[in-house]
Amino acid sequence: MKLDGNTVLITGGGSGIGLALAAAFLQRGNEVIICGRSADRLAAAKRWYPALHTKTADLSDLAGCQELSLWAADRFERLNILINNAGLQRDIDFSGGASEFLSGENELRVDLEAPILLSGLMVPLLAGKRPAAIINVTSGLAFVPSARTPVYSAAKAGLHAFSMALRHQLMPLGIQVFEVVPPAINTGLNPQGRARRPRLKMDLEPSEFAAVVMADLESDVAEIGYGFSADAMRASRAEIDRRFVQLNAP
Ligand SMILES: NC(=O)c1ccc[n+]([C@@H]2O[C@H](COP(=O)([O-])OP(=O)(O)OC[C@H]3O[C@@H](n4cnc5c(N)ncnc54)[C@H](OP(=O)(O)O)[C@@H]3O)[C@@H](O)[C@H]2O)c1
């Protein structure tokens, strides 16, 4: 895919991997729009990168996704790349029942339903553009689930399946569907959970991973992984079982 002259909308682009991708796309001469819930975070991003366009949006419900897509279509007729990056991760223990699942933010809405809905809402705007792309950010945990984050792992596995199916459906429209599969990266994702896992290696910075993603997008690699996630994506069932035991060791 051509990586200059595009208009790119990145959900959750105010921090972490999304912000690193925003910076990389800006540097390559693209127009970049980022969104998220925190106006302060978006304002800070705009101070670092004044060319960014920003929009506050809460993607945890249907109305927030619809409002964002209408806003973007209204102002950015040339929009041709959607990056579904916004996400959250929670440690959830089901051994005490459903109470932990019901008491916090809903990962299924943000990590799975929002990218599905935004993809659908954006298809009319993307169709006919060349290039046109939807880029879904999943996780290595879509392939080897973490027992500490069962709903997150399930949501990302669902988004992986959706991305494969969507790629097939949208091919005749000329809309490419990419899946970006990060390994563990040093961001603000799930800080409480990560603080409980001192052995988790977080030595990969978002900017390093963004450079890998840009190179692979340019080469039309449909599923983009790195390190652990690249291995997990291609693992046999026996290898997945082995990695599952390793990942979930006490
Ligand atoms: N870091 C890793 O190790 C890792 C590994 C695999 C996959 N990933 C995936 O990579 C993506 C980016 O995560 P990250 O690691 O860069 O973490 P991050 O810095 O916490 O970024 C997540 C972004 O999502 C936004 N967001 C969360 N809930 C939202 C909502 N309801 N509506 C709109 N925006 C929302 C957040 O902005 P606000 O809080 O301002 O809304 C934030 O900017 C996620 O999909 C994550 O699952 C990360």
PDBQT file of the ligand as one rigid body, heavy atoms in Angstrom, charges set to zero:
ROOT
HETATM    1  N1  LIG A 301       0.688  -2.631  24.506  1.00  0.00    +0.000 N 
HETATM    2  C1  LIG A 301       0.636  -3.922  24.229  1.00  0.00    +0.000 C 
HETATM    3  O1  LIG A 301       1.435  -4.705  24.764  1.00  0.00    +0.000 OA
HETATM    4  C2  LIG A 301      -0.386  -4.448  23.265  1.00  0.00    +0.000 A 
HETATM    5  C3  LIG A 301      -0.247  -5.778  22.843  1.00  0.00    +0.000 A 
HETATM    6  C4  LIG A 301      -1.179  -6.291  21.952  1.00  0.00    +0.000 A 
HETATM    7  C5  LIG A 301      -2.208  -5.484  21.489  1.00  0.00    +0.000 A 
HETATM    8  N2  LIG A 301      -2.323  -4.182  21.915  1.00  0.00    +0.000 N 
HETATM    9  C6  LIG A 301      -3.433  -3.373  21.393  1.00  0.00    +0.000 C 
HETATM   10  O2  LIG A 301      -2.937  -2.164  20.859  1.00  0.00    +0.000 OA
HETATM   11  C7  LIG A 301      -3.965  -1.180  20.894  1.00  0.00    +0.000 C 
HETATM   12  C8  LIG A 301      -3.409   0.106  21.491  1.00  0.00    +0.000 C 
HETATM   13  O3  LIG A 301      -3.096  -0.125  22.865  1.00  0.00    +0.000 OA
HETATM   14  P1  LIG A 301      -1.832   0.516  23.589  1.00  0.00    +0.000 P 
HETATM   15  O4  LIG A 301      -0.995  -0.597  24.062  1.00  0.00    +0.000 OA
HETATM   16  O5  LIG A 301      -1.241   1.562  22.750  1.00  0.00    +0.000 OA
HETATM   17  O6  LIG A 301      -2.492   1.106  24.918  1.00  0.00    +0.000 OA
HETATM   18  P2  LIG A 301      -2.976   2.573  25.287  1.00  0.00    +0.000 P 
HETATM   19  O7  LIG A 301      -1.846   3.535  25.241  1.00  0.00    +0.000 OA
HETATM   20  O8  LIG A 301      -3.730   2.417  26.555  1.00  0.00    +0.000 OA
HETATM   21  O9  LIG A 301      -3.946   2.955  24.105  1.00  0.00    +0.000 OA
HETATM   22  C9  LIG A 301      -5.309   2.605  24.067  1.00  0.00    +0.000 C 
HETATM   23  C10 LIG A 301      -6.064   3.773  23.474  1.00  0.00    +0.000 C 
HETATM   24  O10 LIG A 301      -7.452   3.408  23.340  1.00  0.00    +0.000 OA
HETATM   25  C11 LIG A 301      -8.241   4.511  23.727  1.00  0.00    +0.000 C 
HETATM   26  N3  LIG A 301      -9.538   4.055  24.246  1.00  0.00    +0.000 N 
HETATM   27  C12 LIG A 301      -9.767   3.186  25.261  1.00  0.00    +0.000 A 
HETATM   28  N4  LIG A 301     -11.080   3.065  25.487  1.00  0.00    +0.000 NA
HETATM   29  C13 LIG A 301     -11.701   3.872  24.570  1.00  0.00    +0.000 A 
HETATM   30  C14 LIG A 301     -13.060   4.194  24.306  1.00  0.00    +0.000 A 
HETATM   31  N5  LIG A 301     -14.076   3.695  25.033  1.00  0.00    +0.000 N 
HETATM   32  N6  LIG A 301     -13.349   5.061  23.293  1.00  0.00    +0.000 NA
HETATM   33  C15 LIG A 301     -12.331   5.615  22.572  1.00  0.00    +0.000 A 
HETATM   34  N7  LIG A 301     -11.027   5.353  22.779  1.00  0.00    +0.000 NA
HETATM   35  C16 LIG A 301     -10.715   4.499  23.770  1.00  0.00    +0.000 A 
HETATM   36  C17 LIG A 301      -7.433   5.221  24.833  1.00  0.00    +0.000 C 
HETATM   37  O11 LIG A 301      -7.724   6.617  24.872  1.00  0.00    +0.000 OA
HETATM   38  P3  LIG A 301      -8.696   7.236  26.012  1.00  0.00    +0.000 P 
HETATM   39  O12 LIG A 301      -8.380   6.535  27.301  1.00  0.00    +0.000 OA
HETATM   40  O13 LIG A 301      -8.388   8.687  25.982  1.00  0.00    +0.000 OA
HETATM   41  O14 LIG A 301     -10.088   6.950  25.526  1.00  0.00    +0.000 OA
HETATM   42  C18 LIG A 301      -5.999   5.013  24.365  1.00  0.00    +0.000 C 
HETATM   43  O15 LIG A 301      -5.524   6.112  23.608  1.00  0.00    +0.000 OA
HETATM   44  C19 LIG A 301      -5.104  -1.788  21.721  1.00  0.00    +0.000 C 
HETATM   45  O16 LIG A 301      -6.105  -2.283  20.859  1.00  0.00    +0.000 OA
HETATM   46  C20 LIG A 301      -4.424  -2.933  22.446  1.00  0.00    +0.000 C 
HETATM   47  O17 LIG A 301      -5.322  -3.953  22.788  1.00  0.00    +0.000 OA
HETATM   48  C21 LIG A 301      -1.413  -3.653  22.779  1.00  0.00    +0.000 A 
ENDROOT
TORSDOF 0
